Amino acid sequence: MTTRTKRALGAIVAIGVIGGIVAANVIREKRSRTEVQTGTVETHDLTQVVTASGEVRPRRYVNVGPNVSGRIVELRVREGDTVEKGQVLARIESERYEAGERQSTAAVAAAQAELQRAQADLEGSKLAFDRTKQMHPDKLVSQQVYDQADAEFKMKTANVEAARRRVAQLQAQLDSTRDELHKTTVYSPMSGVVTNLPKEEGEMVIGAMSFNPTVLMTVADLSVMEAEVMVDETDIRNLALGQKAVVEVDALEDLEIEGEVTEIGASAIVRGTDGTQAQAQLGANTGNQPKDFKVKIVLKDPPARLRPGLNASADITTSTREGVLAVPIQAVVVREVDDEGNVVQA
């Protein structure tokens, strides 16, 4: 190999090494750079939206329960039936209360008869006392007879008063018994639709005055529906009453229902790790647990096929800006600069 050939080979190797170094530096520089997308600055209307999920509920509903305990002997409605206020919904066995009413009625009648006898005795005693009183100044009767007639009259008067009180007491007992008998019939407290009917004829129910009363059925007004959603604590500061919302129901595809925020919860609800939720108690240490707030959105013109309990999601518009200059978020880059404003690192 000649000297010229050796020099040529050395030059080629040197060029290759330099090229590799340059290529490595270029690749390293590209990796350290942030890719920037460009966009056109245009005028847009910007909207801030808070998204939350929950379920559809009637705004007004009543859990109907019996006022007395006993067995259901008659159910007059089915789930889905439309009812009117005051309509009979069910009946609870009433034999015991009917017997109590008969007993109380008889007791009142006996007390009234006793009152009439006491009043008759009082009339006779009054006549005897009046005659004695007329003869007493003329010394036609002794002082002892006069005192005895006076005492007899006062005693008869007291007997009448006691009989009257006895009648009033027994009448109050009769009214209470009749009220309990009346409560064996369950009436609808409002007009609406029976949306839940967990009980059947023949089942036992517990009255409202007990510790754990039975829910016989639920009657709801389906003309006004609302979405009850849970809003994350980081978004609740942006919400206000009257804000507009768009609600989508999972079961009703491609249907958007307009609504308005009507209620914002004042207390946080702790979101458990197992998906359960519980009201946050004052003084409880829940600082590291995520929390939500209950927000209610009244739906405008809800469709007839909307049913309570359906899952729903809501987009609540919290702020809008019209006619502002905007660029795509991908075109915004944060660069580090020195004190003189020169870019230090891209």
C-alpha positions as CSV (number, residue, x, y, z in Angstrom):
1,M,0.0,0.0,0.0
2,T,1.4,3.3,-1.1
3,T,1.8,6.4,1.1
4,R,-1.0,8.2,-0.9
5,T,-3.4,5.3,-0.3
6,K,-2.7,5.3,3.4
7,R,-3.4,9.0,3.6
8,A,-6.7,8.7,1.8
9,L,-7.9,5.9,4.1
10,G,-6.9,8.0,7.2
11,A,-8.9,11.0,5.8
12,I,-12.0,8.8,5.3
13,V,-11.8,7.4,8.8
14,A,-11.4,10.9,10.3
15,I,-14.4,12.2,8.3
16,G,-16.5,9.2,9.5
17,V,-15.6,9.9,13.1
18,I,-16.4,13.6,12.8
19,G,-19.7,12.8,11.1
20,G,-20.7,10.4,13.9
21,I,-19.9,13.0,16.5
22,V,-21.9,15.6,14.7
23,A,-24.8,13.2,14.2
24,A,-24.8,12.3,17.9
25,N,-24.8,16.0,18.9
26,V,-27.7,16.7,16.5
27,I,-29.8,13.8,17.9
28,R,-29.0,14.9,21.5
29,E,-30.1,18.4,20.7
30,K,-33.3,17.3,19.1
31,R,-34.2,15.2,22.1
32,S,-33.6,18.2,24.5
33,R,-35.8,20.5,22.5
34,T,-39.6,20.8,23.0
35,E,-41.7,20.3,19.9
36,V,-43.9,23.3,19.3
37,Q,-47.1,23.2,17.3
38,T,-48.1,26.4,15.6
39,G,-51.6,27.8,15.2
40,T,-53.4,30.9,14.0
41,V,-54.5,33.6,16.5
42,E,-58.2,33.9,16.0
43,T,-61.2,35.4,17.8
44,H,-63.3,32.9,19.7
45,D,-66.0,32.6,22.4
46,L,-64.5,30.8,25.4
47,T,-66.6,28.8,27.9
48,Q,-65.5,27.3,31.2
49,V,-67.4,24.1,32.0
50,V,-67.6,21.9,35.2
51,T,-68.5,18.3,34.5
52,A,-70.2,16.1,37.2
53,S,-72.1,12.9,37.3
54,G,-75.1,11.7,39.3
55,E,-78.7,10.6,38.8
56,V,-82.1,11.8,37.9
57,R,-84.6,12.4,40.6
58,P,-88.1,14.0,41.0
59,R,-87.8,17.3,42.7
60,R,-90.8,16.6,44.9
61,Y,-91.5,13.1,46.3
62,V,-92.9,11.6,49.5
63,N,-92.1,8.2,51.1
64,V,-95.5,7.1,52.2
65,G,-95.7,4.9,55.4
66,P,-98.5,3.8,57.6
67,N,-99.2,5.6,60.9
68,V,-100.1,2.4,62.7
69,S,-98.5,-1.0,62.8
70,G,-100.2,-4.1,61.5
71,R,-100.7,-6.3,58.4
72,I,-101.5,-5.0,55.0
73,V,-105.0,-6.2,54.1
74,E,-105.4,-4.2,50.9
75,L,-103.2,-2.4,48.3
76,R,-105.2,-0.4,45.9
77,V,-102.3,0.8,43.6
78,R,-99.5,-0.6,41.6
79,E,-96.1,0.8,40.7
80,G,-96.5,3.3,37.9
81,D,-100.1,4.2,38.7
82,T,-101.1,7.9,38.8
83,V,-102.8,9.0,42.1
84,E,-104.5,12.1,43.3
85,K,-104.1,13.8,46.7
86,G,-106.3,12.1,49.3
87,Q,-106.8,8.9,47.3
88,V,-106.9,5.7,49.3
89,L,-103.6,3.8,48.7
90,A,-103.8,0.9,51.2
91,R,-105.5,-0.4,54.3
92,I,-104.0,-1.9,57.5
93,E,-105.8,-4.5,59.6
94,S,-108.2,-2.6,61.8
95,E,-110.0,-5.2,64.0
96,R,-108.2,-4.1,67.2
97,Y,-108.9,-0.5,66.6
98,E,-112.6,-1.1,65.8
99,A,-112.9,-3.0,69.0
100,G,-111.3,-0.2,70.9
101,E,-113.7,2.3,69.3
102,R,-116.7,0.2,70.4
103,Q,-115.3,0.0,73.9
104,S,-114.6,3.7,74.1
105,T,-118.0,4.6,72.6
106,A,-119.7,2.4,75.3
107,A,-117.6,4.1,78.0
108,V,-118.6,7.5,76.9
109,A,-122.3,6.5,76.8
110,A,-122.1,5.2,80.4
111,A,-120.3,8.3,81.5
112,Q,-123.0,10.5,79.9
113,A,-125.7,8.5,81.7
114,E,-123.9,9.0,85.0
115,L,-123.7,12.7,84.2
116,Q,-127.4,12.9,83.6
117,R,-128.1,11.0,86.9
118,A,-125.8,13.4,88.8
119,Q,-127.5,16.4,87.2
120,A,-130.9,15.0,88.3
121,D,-129.6,14.5,91.8
122,L,-128.3,18.1,91.8
123,E,-131.7,19.4,90.8
124,G,-133.4,17.6,93.7
125,S,-130.7,18.7,96.1
126,K,-131.1,22.3,94.9
127,L,-134.8,22.3,95.4
128,A,-134.4,20.9,98.9
129,F,-131.7,23.5,99.7
130,D,-133.8,26.3,98.4
131,R,-136.8,25.3,100.7
132,T,-134.5,25.0,103.7
133,K,-132.9,28.3,102.9
134,Q,-136.4,30.0,102.8
135,M,-137.4,28.5,106.2
136,H,-134.2,29.1,108.0
137,P,-134.6,32.8,108.7
138,D,-138.0,32.1,110.4
139,K,-136.4,29.4,112.5
140,L,-138.7,26.8,111.0
141,V,-135.7,24.5,110.5
142,S,-132.7,24.0,112.7
143,Q,-129.2,25.1,111.9
144,Q,-128.2,21.5,111.6
145,V,-130.8,20.8,108.9
146,Y,-129.8,23.9,107.0
147,D,-126.1,23.0,107.1
148,Q,-126.9,19.4,106.0
149,A,-128.9,20.7,103.0
150,D,-126.1,23.1,102.1
151,A,-123.5,20.4,102.2
152,E,-125.7,18.0,100.2
153,F,-126.1,20.7,97.5
154,K,-122.4,21.3,97.3
155,M,-121.6,17.6,97.1
156,K,-124.1,17.1,94.3
157,T,-122.6,20.1,92.4
158,A,-119.2,18.5,92.8
159,N,-120.5,15.2,91.5
160,V,-121.9,16.8,88.4
161,E,-118.5,18.5,87.7
162,A,-116.7,15.2,88.2
163,A,-119.1,13.5,85.9
164,R,-118.6,16.1,83.2
165,R,-114.8,15.7,83.5
166,R,-115.2,12.0,83.2
167,V,-117.2,12.4,80.1
168,A,-114.6,14.7,78.6
169,Q,-111.8,12.3,79.5
170,L,-113.5,9.3,77.9
171,Q,-114.5,11.4,74.9
172,A,-110.8,12.3,74.3
173,Q,-110.0,8.6,74.5
174,L,-112.7,7.9,72.0
175,D,-111.4,10.6,69.7
176,S,-107.9,9.1,69.9
177,T,-109.2,5.6,69.2
178,R,-111.1,6.9,66.2
179,D,-108.0,8.7,65.0
180,E,-106.0,5.4,65.1
181,L,-108.8,3.7,63.3
182,H,-108.8,6.3,60.6
183,K,-105.0,5.9,60.3
184,T,-105.4,2.3,59.3
185,T,-106.4,3.7,55.9
186,V,-103.4,5.1,54.0
187,Y,-104.1,8.2,51.9
188,S,-101.9,9.8,49.2
189,P,-100.3,13.0,50.6
190,M,-99.9,14.5,47.1
191,S,-100.8,14.0,43.5
192,G,-98.2,12.1,41.4
193,V,-97.0,8.7,40.3
194,V,-96.2,5.6,42.4
195,T,-92.5,5.2,41.6
196,N,-91.7,2.6,44.2
197,L,-93.8,-0.1,45.8
198,P,-91.7,-2.5,47.9
199,K,-94.5,-4.1,49.9
200,E,-97.2,-6.6,49.1
201,E,-100.6,-7.5,50.7
202,G,-100.2,-9.7,53.8
203,E,-96.8,-8.2,54.8
204,M,-96.4,-6.6,58.3
205,V,-95.6,-2.9,58.5
206,I,-94.3,-0.7,61.4
207,G,-96.1,2.6,62.2
208,A,-94.6,6.0,61.9
209,M,-94.4,6.5,65.7
210,S,-91.9,3.7,66.0
211,F,-88.1,3.8,65.8
212,N,-87.8,2.4,62.3
213,P,-91.1,3.0,60.4
214,T,-91.8,1.1,57.2
215,V,-91.8,2.8,53.8
216,L,-94.9,1.5,52.1
217,M,-94.4,3.2,48.8
218,T,-93.1,6.4,47.1
219,V,-95.3,8.9,45.4
220,A,-93.4,11.5,43.2
221,D,-94.4,14.4,41.0
222,L,-92.7,13.6,37.7
223,S,-93.6,16.9,36.1
224,V,-90.5,18.6,37.7
225,M,-87.4,16.5,37.5
226,E,-83.8,17.3,38.5
227,A,-80.4,15.9,38.2
228,E,-78.5,15.5,41.5
229,V,-74.8,15.4,40.7
230,M,-71.6,15.3,42.8
231,V,-69.1,18.1,42.1
232,D,-65.5,17.8,43.1
233,E,-64.3,20.1,45.9
234,T,-61.8,21.8,43.5
235,D,-64.6,22.9,41.2
236,I,-67.3,24.0,43.7
237,R,-65.8,27.5,44.0
238,N,-66.8,28.2,40.4
239,L,-70.5,27.3,40.8
240,A,-73.3,29.7,41.5
241,L,-77.1,29.5,41.6
242,G,-78.8,30.1,38.3
243,Q,-75.9,28.8,36.1
244,K,-77.0,27.0,33.0
245,A,-76.2,23.3,32.5
246,V,-76.7,20.6,29.8
247,V,-77.6,17.2,31.2
248,E,-77.2,13.9,29.3
249,V,-78.8,10.7,30.5
250,D,-77.0,7.4,29.8
251,A,-80.2,5.6,29.0
252,L,-81.4,8.3,26.5
253,E,-78.8,8.4,23.8
254,D,-78.2,11.6,21.8
255,L,-80.5,13.6,24.1
256,E,-79.4,16.8,25.8
257,I,-81.6,18.4,28.4
258,E,-81.2,22.0,29.4
259,G,-81.2,22.8,33.1
260,E,-80.4,25.4,35.8
261,V,-78.5,25.1,39.1
262,T,-81.0,25.6,41.9
263,E,-79.2,24.2,44.9
264,I,-75.5,23.9,46.0
265,G,-74.7,21.7,49.0
266,A,-73.1,23.5,52.0
267,S,-71.5,20.4,53.5
268,A,-68.9,18.2,51.9
269,I,-69.5,14.5,51.3
270,V,-66.5,12.2,51.8
271,R,-65.7,10.0,48.9
272,G,-64.7,6.5,50.2
273,T,-62.1,4.3,48.6
274,D,-64.8,1.7,48.0
275,G,-67.0,4.1,46.1
276,T,-69.3,4.8,49.0
277,Q,-70.2,8.4,50.2
278,A,-70.8,9.8,53.6
279,Q,-71.6,13.2,55.0
280,A,-68.4,14.8,56.5
281,Q,-68.8,15.2,60.2
282,L,-67.6,18.4,61.9
283,G,-64.4,17.7,63.9
284,A,-63.7,14.4,62.0
285,N,-60.2,14.0,60.5
286,T,-60.9,13.6,56.8
287,G,-58.2,16.0,55.5
288,N,-56.6,13.4,53.2
289,Q,-59.8,12.1,51.7
290,P,-61.4,13.4,48.4
291,K,-64.7,15.2,48.9
292,D,-67.6,16.2,46.7
293,F,-70.5,18.6,47.1
294,K,-74.1,17.8,46.1
295,V,-75.5,20.0,43.4
296,K,-79.1,20.0,42.1
297,I,-80.0,21.0,38.6
298,V,-83.7,21.5,37.6
299,L,-84.4,20.1,34.1
300,K,-86.4,22.2,31.7
301,D,-89.0,20.3,29.6
302,P,-88.0,16.8,30.7
303,P,-89.2,14.1,28.2
304,A,-91.9,11.7,29.2
305,R,-89.6,8.7,29.1
306,L,-87.3,10.2,31.7
307,R,-87.4,8.0,34.9
308,P,-86.1,8.5,38.4
309,G,-82.8,6.8,39.2
310,L,-81.3,7.0,35.7
311,N,-77.6,7.8,35.6
312,A,-76.8,11.3,34.2
313,S,-73.9,13.6,33.6
314,A,-74.0,17.4,33.6
315,D,-71.9,20.1,32.0
316,I,-72.3,23.3,34.0
317,T,-71.3,26.5,32.4
318,T,-69.5,28.5,35.0
319,S,-68.0,31.3,32.9
320,T,-68.0,32.7,29.3
321,R,-65.9,35.1,27.4
322,E,-67.0,36.4,24.0
323,G,-64.8,37.7,21.2
324,V,-61.4,37.1,22.8
325,L,-58.1,36.3,21.0
326,A,-57.2,32.7,21.4
327,V,-54.5,30.2,20.2
328,P,-54.4,26.4,20.5
329,I,-53.0,25.3,23.9
330,Q,-50.5,23.1,22.0
331,A,-48.9,26.3,20.7
332,V,-48.2,27.7,24.2
333,V,-44.6,27.0,25.4
334,V,-43.0,28.0,28.7
335,R,-39.3,28.9,28.3
336,E,-36.8,29.7,31.0
337,V,-35.1,33.1,30.6
338,D,-32.4,35.0,32.4
339,D,-32.6,38.4,34.1
340,E,-32.1,40.1,30.7
341,G,-34.9,38.2,29.0
342,N,-32.7,35.9,27.0
343,V,-33.8,32.3,26.6
344,V,-31.7,30.0,28.8
345,Q,-33.3,26.7,28.0
346,A,-36.0,25.7,25.5
